[in-house]
Amino acid sequence: MYLSLVKIRDLMKTTFGDSIKDYFIDDPSLVPFSELPCLAVAPISTDIDVLDTAKDSWTFTIDVILIMDAKQELKKFKQEVVGTQYLTETMEGKTSAGVLRANTILYVLRDNLRLGDNWYINNIASIDYSLRTRTTERGEQFVTKESTLRLSVVRIQNRPLFSSSSSSSSSSSSSSST
């Protein structure tokens, strides 16, 4: 899981650079105002399927979370809910022809579906938008506007081979100790 989180974070850093002030592995509980907007790549779950006698398929569910201070765009655009334009354009912005823009989180993920050998983004499930109360390191609370993209990453891995002599010697030693 961790290698997938780092890979996705690094793809985002390469694309967005300093326009996003900080990049986190996991969903941060404490976020300094000075670090907004920020992006978090958070582990949700791991599912393991046995493929055959030598391989497993590991499916990692991951959230990519774009977090901004809700006051950041207050009164910037008339008749819009605070931060809606920034979040939607950064997460899934499209041209007037309906083509996904290259400087969006969704484009970066789709353009990098193959993460390595036997390692790929399997599905981009949904994008959710929400308000959330967060806390600074000084204990001050503030409201953030967030968009969360949920995706799944699959990694096919060979299981290590265990020699029959090591397993039989461990079972014979355990039976002789009783």
Secondary structure, 3 states (H helix, E strand, C coil): CHHHHHHHHHHHHHHHHHHCCEEEECCCCECCHHHCCEEEEEEEEEEEEECCCCEEEEEEEEEEEEEEEHHHHCCCCCCCCCCHHHHHHHHHCECCCCCECCCCHHHHHHHCCEEECCEEEEEEEEEEEEEEEEECCCCCEEEEEEEEEEEEEEEEEECCCCCHHHHHHHHHHHHHCC
